[in-house]
Amino acid sequence: MLKSKFTLLSKAFLFLLIGMLAFVACDDDDSINIINVNGSEAPARGSIVNAVLVEKYNVDELNDLLESFQAGLSSIYQIQSKVLLYKVIYNTVDSRNRPTIASGAIAIPEIEAAAPIVSYQHGTVLRKSDVPSYGSTEQLIGLALAGSEGLIMSMPDYVGLGDSPGFHPYIHAESEAGASIDLLIALQSLCNQQGFEYTDDLFLFGYSQGGHSTMAMHKVLERDYANQFTVTASAPMSGPYDVGGVQTDMLLSDNPFPAAYYLPYVVLSYNDAYQIEDDPYSIFKEPYDSLIKIGFDGEHGSGWINGQLPNVPKLMIKDSVLQVFSTDENHPLRVALNDNNLYDWTPQAPVRMCYCTGDQLVTYRNTEVADSVFAANGAQSISTIDMGNLDHGACALPCFADARTWFKSFLED
């Protein structure tokens, strides 16, 4: 039954992942349905605050939507079913384990058979609205896969993005995992309320920050949720799993780096999570301190802030701060970075890590470190795939195509 329901990803994924404008689903008052309002003083994690039926797409409407973004997408994704698109706001915790809310998108195909659940973790964004529940490209990915492949798609926005208050804890493993898992809990509640059947199959995938989030999610699911969820397989791709080691070395080298904003994003994230400095902007030189404060307000995109920063990221940091960080192994920021490494554990479910040796943003050595430690820890089902000398953007297409073939094999056994 599931064999025909799971043909993940195709050459069209590149068009979905890069170079596309975000879209917003139609806002039709007749389509809105508030599922639940939780007024508890101590809300359970994953409990629904509200869930809104944003749109109900029929086959023709979904084909037209795909066609409007890239000629031929509707022929590549053979839409076979109606899809219900929900925006969900739910209870979770932030990077300091304080109760908060997060948002996400859920795409559910209208089919008679029970469907596998797939959790897609998105990549790096700065604007709070550049997320699945607000109609980003990732939402289109979910709609296409739900309608063509019969998958229930979970697409978390993460803490601090979408409708979640506060600063986004970028590359913070526990909050990435927490928000993603709590959306799975909300998804099950939504499906149970609305009568949608789902199987026990659970697949996880994501690229770049989504690779880090996917690895974190897998780790926490097996550590804390073994009685509730069983990961079928996960495909973290081109993620900074050794964020405190090889990725930090890359960011703080003397070489130009195409996405200099990664550095202040991580610094501000960890400072908020670990309360390191009273004024995190004080570690940056003028005028970068003021520009960073403007650029990370949740309304600017990465292109703007990147254009304000030096192409050698460490040049924006005060020399005295950089000297202390470089010589003190117990520097609070270094401790925070190492706390978010994701290689020193032993996955039980299969993991396949895709990477490219030409990646100029997330070094392939992250995957090498993770693979080596997993092997030393005795992990039995770890594989890696090198897609060659491609840069970060070009690496996405072959990695997703590889995940398609690999995931499909689990449902054909």
DAGI-V454399 format. One record per helix or strand of 3 or more residues. SS is the DSSP state (H for helix, E for strand). FROM is the first residue (numbers start at 1). LEN is the number of residues. If there is no record, write none. Layout:
BEGIN
SS_FROM_LEN + SS_FROM_LEN
END
This chain:
BEGIN
H_3_3 + H_13_5 + H_29_3 + E_48_10 + H_59_11 + H_73_4 + E_83_11 + E_99_11 + E_115_7 + H_132_3 + H_137_13 + E_152_5 + H_173_22 + E_198_10 + H_209_16 + E_233_5 + H_246_6 + H_261_14 + H_280_4 + H_288_8 + H_302_7 + H_313_4 + H_319_9 + H_332_8 + E_350_6 + H_365_12 + E_382_5 + H_392_21
END
